[in-house]
Amino acid sequence: MANYIKALLVDDLPPGSMKTVRVGGKSIAMANVDGEVFAIDDTCSHAECSLGSEGFIDGNVVTCGCHGATFDVTNGKVMSMPAVTDVASYSVKIVGQDVLIAL
């Protein structure tokens, strides 16, 4: 069974926004896409830039602010170069006002 850890509150992540949180010793990029919350590794697989802090979100696509690689925040899959390696994605659930992720 997955171990869910509180990452933030629902109100901390309005629809259309993204932010970096530190959970269980990992930096995680949290994204709210039309009211649904997703979590992926915060570090771009191309140049180790922060996706949540330096990236730009448009729908379910985050663009790395360093070199323009894009990822699908719903599953961590690379959508465009220069990145060629996916980033990990994590299960998310909301309990009351708490956003929890499984690490």
C-alpha positions as CSV (number, residue, x, y, z in Angstrom):
1,M,0.0,0.0,0.0
2,A,1.3,3.5,-0.9
3,N,2.4,5.8,1.8
4,Y,0.6,9.1,1.3
5,I,2.2,12.3,2.7
6,K,0.7,15.7,3.0
7,A,2.2,18.1,0.4
8,L,0.0,21.2,0.7
9,L,-3.5,22.5,1.0
10,V,-6.0,22.7,-1.8
11,D,-6.2,26.5,-1.5
12,D,-2.4,26.7,-2.0
13,L,-2.7,25.5,-5.6
14,P,-5.4,27.3,-7.6
15,P,-6.5,25.9,-11.0
16,G,-3.9,26.7,-13.7
17,S,-1.0,27.0,-11.3
18,M,2.1,25.0,-10.5
19,K,4.5,25.1,-7.5
20,T,7.4,23.2,-6.0
21,V,7.0,21.5,-2.7
22,R,9.5,19.4,-0.6
23,V,8.0,16.1,0.5
24,G,9.8,13.1,2.0
25,G,13.2,14.5,1.0
26,K,12.1,15.0,-2.6
27,S,11.4,18.1,-4.7
28,I,8.0,17.6,-6.3
29,A,6.3,19.9,-8.9
30,M,2.5,20.0,-8.1
31,A,0.1,21.2,-10.8
32,N,-3.6,22.0,-10.8
33,V,-5.1,21.3,-14.2
34,D,-8.8,22.3,-14.2
35,G,-9.3,21.4,-10.5
36,E,-7.4,18.1,-10.7
37,V,-4.0,18.0,-8.9
38,F,-1.0,16.1,-10.3
39,A,2.6,15.6,-9.0
40,I,5.8,14.9,-11.0
41,D,9.5,15.2,-10.2
42,D,10.4,18.8,-10.0
43,T,13.8,18.4,-11.8
44,C,13.8,18.5,-15.6
45,S,15.5,15.4,-16.9
46,H,17.5,17.5,-19.5
47,A,19.3,20.2,-17.5
48,E,18.2,19.8,-13.9
49,C,16.1,23.0,-13.7
50,S,13.0,23.3,-11.5
51,L,9.8,22.6,-13.4
52,G,7.6,23.9,-10.7
53,S,9.5,27.1,-9.9
54,E,11.1,28.0,-13.3
55,G,8.6,26.3,-15.6
56,F,5.5,27.6,-17.3
57,I,2.2,25.6,-17.3
58,D,-0.4,25.7,-20.1
59,G,-3.2,23.1,-19.6
60,N,-1.5,19.8,-18.8
61,V,1.9,20.8,-20.4
62,V,4.8,22.3,-18.4
63,T,7.6,23.9,-20.3
64,C,11.0,24.0,-18.6
65,G,12.1,27.6,-18.2
66,C,15.8,26.7,-19.0
67,H,15.7,25.1,-22.4
68,G,12.1,24.6,-23.4
69,A,11.6,20.9,-23.0
70,T,8.0,20.0,-22.3
71,F,6.4,17.4,-20.1
72,D,2.8,16.2,-19.5
73,V,2.1,16.9,-15.8
74,T,-0.5,14.1,-15.7
75,N,2.0,11.4,-16.3
76,G,5.6,12.8,-16.5
77,K,6.0,11.9,-20.1
78,V,8.4,14.0,-22.3
79,M,6.5,15.8,-25.0
80,S,9.4,17.7,-26.7
81,M,13.1,17.9,-26.8
82,P,15.7,18.7,-25.7
83,A,14.6,16.3,-22.9
84,V,14.4,12.6,-23.9
85,T,13.8,11.0,-20.5
86,D,10.4,11.1,-18.7
87,V,10.2,12.4,-15.1
88,A,8.5,10.3,-12.4
89,S,4.9,11.0,-11.6
90,Y,3.2,10.3,-8.3
91,S,-0.3,9.4,-7.2
92,V,-2.3,12.2,-5.6
93,K,-5.4,12.2,-3.5
94,I,-7.3,14.9,-1.7
95,V,-8.6,14.4,1.8
96,G,-10.6,17.4,3.1
97,Q,-8.3,20.3,2.3
98,D,-5.1,18.3,2.3
99,V,-3.4,17.3,-0.9
100,L,-1.5,14.1,-0.4
101,I,1.0,12.3,-2.6
102,A,2.3,8.8,-2.6
103,L,6.1,8.4,-2.6
